Amino acid sequence: MGTTERPSSTNVTAERIRQVTAKNVQRLGYRRIVQLLVYLIIIPTVLLLSIGIIMMFVEGRINLLFGILTVSFVSVVITGIVLVLVFVRREANLSELQADFVSKVSHELRTPLTAIRLFAETIQRPEADDATREKCTTLLVAESERLSKMIERLLDWGRMQAGRKIYELRTEKVGDVLEDALRAYAPHRELGRDLDFGVEAMPELPDVLVDRAAMADAIVNLLSNAQKYGGSPPRVRLRVSAAGGVVTIAVTDNGSGIPRPEHRRIFEKFYRIDDRLSRTKEGSGLGLAIVNHVARAHRARVTVDSAEGKGSTFAIVLPALPPEAAVAPGAAR
């Protein structure tokens, strides 16, 4: 049976050079905008401000009034310049992240497509026996499902960003949500044969108001991330507890951990920590952004407890329904 094609070191180097060049062009454009603001606006504004301040101390009401008006005008201009710089910088960062996102998604989509083509070619070979064809057929189905999930994640994120994602909040038992999540996570567990996985849940957990499918998908995202970035072998624990009117669904791994300065940025769309581990792992940088979006839609929050060399714990903290507010499971609210 054919083997999966791997990009040569020359192609990888060329792709890396193209990415660096694109980033440099974006940064150069931002620097030129800043230079134009300095030469055409900031310097004349500073001179005008100086004149206004001087006139405020010159005798005469007209001069005082003109000086106050000048200083007020300059203050408005300076505020506008600061806002322009902030927005331009934000757009430059977003453009850079989107370029990285397109590159990573293209790579992710290319991988299953290449595998599908190779398996199909193997099936077509006359010398292939029945066992080989059966194995290739099984792998074809698996790769097709993988490709479908990638595309569905992209479409789902697009709906979230456009505000067209509708969450049907219903009263659900936490155990039922966990059962759906573990069922969806089962294929990941089968692929990771050396995975050390465990579940710890408190008995008699309170009900929660959630979109069952969306919350299960968020939990699967956390579990697959923990498996992907865990140690060798990966050790993943799913722990569920209730206290203080909230239900906490926590996922812990034994990976290399996340530096504290990155704790906020990892929830940004398209963002991935730029280290060697992230570059060797498949991912679009949308998983945690989707989890954060789902949590906010449920009036919940996502927390992260991690440090370099100590693994990571991501937790979804959901408000629990008080016993008197609970209704039949599955009922809409």
VEXVEX-622930 format. One line per 8 residues: their letters; for each residue x, y, z of C-alpha. Coordinates in steps of 0.5 Angstrom, whole numbers, plus 500, padded with zeros to 3 digits. Last residue first. Layout:
VEXVEX-622930
A = X,Y,Z | ...
END
This chain:
VEXVEX-622930
RAAGPAVA = 427,556,557 | 427,549,553 | 425,543,556 | 431,537,555 | 431,535,562 | 424,537,566 | 425,543,570 | 430,546,574
AEPPLAPL = 429,553,578 | 427,550,585 | 433,546,585 | 438,552,583 | 441,551,576 | 448,551,575 | 452,557,572 | 457,554,568
VIAFTSGK = 465,554,569 | 469,551,563 | 476,549,565 | 482,549,562 | 488,545,566 | 495,545,563 | 502,542,564 | 507,544,569
GEASDVTV = 513,545,564 | 511,552,563 | 505,554,567 | 498,553,566 | 491,554,569 | 486,557,564 | 479,559,565 | 473,559,560
RARHARAV = 467,563,562 | 459,562,562 | 454,566,560 | 452,560,556 | 453,564,549 | 460,566,553 | 462,559,554 | 460,558,546
HNVIALGL = 465,563,544 | 470,561,549 | 470,554,546 | 470,557,539 | 476,561,540 | 479,555,544 | 479,551,537 | 480,556,532
GSGEKTRS = 488,556,531 | 488,552,525 | 491,546,528 | 496,540,526 | 502,539,530 | 509,540,528 | 508,548,528 | 505,548,535
LRDDIRYF = 511,544,538 | 516,548,535 | 514,555,538 | 509,560,535 | 503,560,540 | 497,559,536 | 492,565,534 | 487,564,528
KEFIRRHE = 482,567,533 | 484,569,540 | 483,565,546 | 491,563,546 | 492,571,547 | 490,571,554 | 494,566,557 | 500,567,552
PRPIGSGN = 504,572,558 | 503,566,562 | 507,561,558 | 503,555,556 | 505,548,559 | 509,542,557 | 504,537,556 | 501,533,562
DTVAITVV = 494,535,561 | 488,537,565 | 480,538,562 | 476,541,567 | 468,542,567 | 466,546,573 | 459,547,575 | 457,553,579
GGAASVRL = 453,555,584 | 458,555,590 | 460,548,588 | 460,543,583 | 465,538,580 | 467,535,573 | 474,532,572 | 476,530,565
RVRPPSGG = 483,528,565 | 488,527,560 | 495,524,560 | 499,524,553 | 505,519,553 | 509,523,551 | 506,529,554 | 500,533,552
YKQANSLL = 499,538,546 | 494,533,542 | 491,530,547 | 489,536,551 | 487,539,545 | 483,533,543 | 480,534,550 | 478,541,550
NVIADAMA = 475,541,543 | 471,535,545 | 468,539,551 | 466,545,546 | 463,540,542 | 459,537,548 | 457,544,550 | 454,546,542
ARDVLVDP = 450,539,542 | 447,540,549 | 445,548,548 | 445,549,555 | 442,551,562 | 445,546,567 | 442,541,572 | 446,540,579
LEPMAEVG = 451,534,579 | 449,528,584 | 455,525,584 | 462,528,583 | 465,526,576 | 472,524,575 | 474,521,568 | 480,518,565
FDLDRGLE = 485,518,559 | 492,515,559 | 493,515,551 | 498,510,548 | 493,508,543 | 491,515,541 | 487,514,535 | 482,510,539
RHPAYARL = 482,516,544 | 480,521,538 | 475,516,535 | 471,516,542 | 471,524,543 | 464,524,540 | 461,519,545 | 465,522,551
ADELVDGV = 462,529,549 | 455,526,548 | 456,522,555 | 458,529,558 | 452,532,556 | 448,527,559 | 452,527,565 | 451,534,566
KETRLEYI = 443,534,566 | 440,538,561 | 435,544,562 | 435,547,555 | 438,553,551 | 438,552,543 | 444,556,541 | 443,560,534
KRGAQMRG = 449,561,530 | 448,567,525 | 452,572,529 | 456,573,523 | 462,571,527 | 459,565,530 | 456,563,523 | 463,563,520
WDLLREIM = 466,559,526 | 461,554,524 | 463,554,517 | 470,553,519 | 469,547,524 | 464,544,519 | 470,544,514 | 475,541,519
KSLRESEA = 469,535,521 | 468,534,513 | 476,533,512 | 476,528,518 | 470,524,516 | 473,523,509 | 480,521,512 | 476,516,516
VLLTTCKE = 472,513,510 | 478,513,506 | 482,509,512 | 476,504,512 | 477,503,504 | 484,503,505 | 484,497,510 | 479,493,506
RTADDAEP = 483,494,499 | 489,491,503 | 485,485,505 | 482,484,499 | 489,484,495 | 492,490,491 | 496,487,485 | 490,491,480
RQITEAFL = 492,497,483 | 485,501,483 | 485,501,491 | 492,503,492 | 490,509,488 | 484,511,492 | 488,510,498 | 493,515,495
RIATLPTR = 488,520,493 | 485,520,500 | 491,521,504 | 493,527,499 | 486,530,501 | 487,528,508 | 493,532,508 | 492,538,504
LEHSVKSV = 486,540,508 | 490,541,514 | 496,545,510 | 491,550,507 | 488,551,514 | 495,553,516 | 496,557,510 | 490,561,511
FDAQLESL = 490,562,518 | 497,565,518 | 495,570,513 | 489,571,517 | 493,572,523 | 497,577,519 | 491,581,517 | 489,581,524
NAERRVFV = 495,584,526 | 495,589,521 | 488,591,522 | 489,592,530 | 495,596,528 | 491,600,524 | 485,601,529 | 490,603,534
LVLVIGTI = 494,608,530 | 488,611,528 | 485,612,535 | 492,615,537 | 491,620,531 | 484,622,533 | 486,623,540 | 492,628,537
VVSVFSVT = 487,631,533 | 482,633,538 | 487,635,543 | 490,640,537 | 483,643,536 | 482,644,544 | 489,647,544 | 487,652,538
LIGFLLNI = 481,654,541 | 484,655,548 | 489,660,544 | 484,663,540 | 480,665,546 | 487,667,550 | 489,671,544 | 482,675,543
RGEVFMMI = 482,676,550 | 488,680,550 | 495,679,553 | 500,673,551 | 500,667,556 | 494,663,552 | 498,666,545 | 504,661,547
IGISLLLV = 500,655,548 | 497,656,542 | 503,657,538 | 506,650,541 | 500,647,540 | 500,649,532 | 508,646,532 | 506,640,535
TPIIILYV = 500,639,530 | 505,640,524 | 510,635,527 | 504,630,528 | 500,631,522 | 504,630,515 | 511,628,518 | 509,623,524
LLQVIRRY = 502,621,520 | 506,619,514 | 511,615,518 | 506,611,522 | 503,609,515 | 510,607,512 | 511,603,519 | 504,599,518
GLRQVNKA = 506,598,510 | 513,595,512 | 510,591,518 | 505,588,512 | 511,587,507 | 515,583,513 | 509,578,514 | 509,576,507
TVQRIREA = 516,575,507 | 516,571,513 | 510,567,510 | 514,566,503 | 520,564,507 | 517,559,511 | 514,556,504 | 521,556,501
TVNTSSPR = 524,552,507 | 518,547,507 | 519,546,500 | 526,545,500 | 525,540,506 | 521,536,502 | 514,535,503 | 511,528,506
ETTGM = 507,524,501 | 503,519,505 | 505,511,504 | 503,507,498 | 500,500,500
END
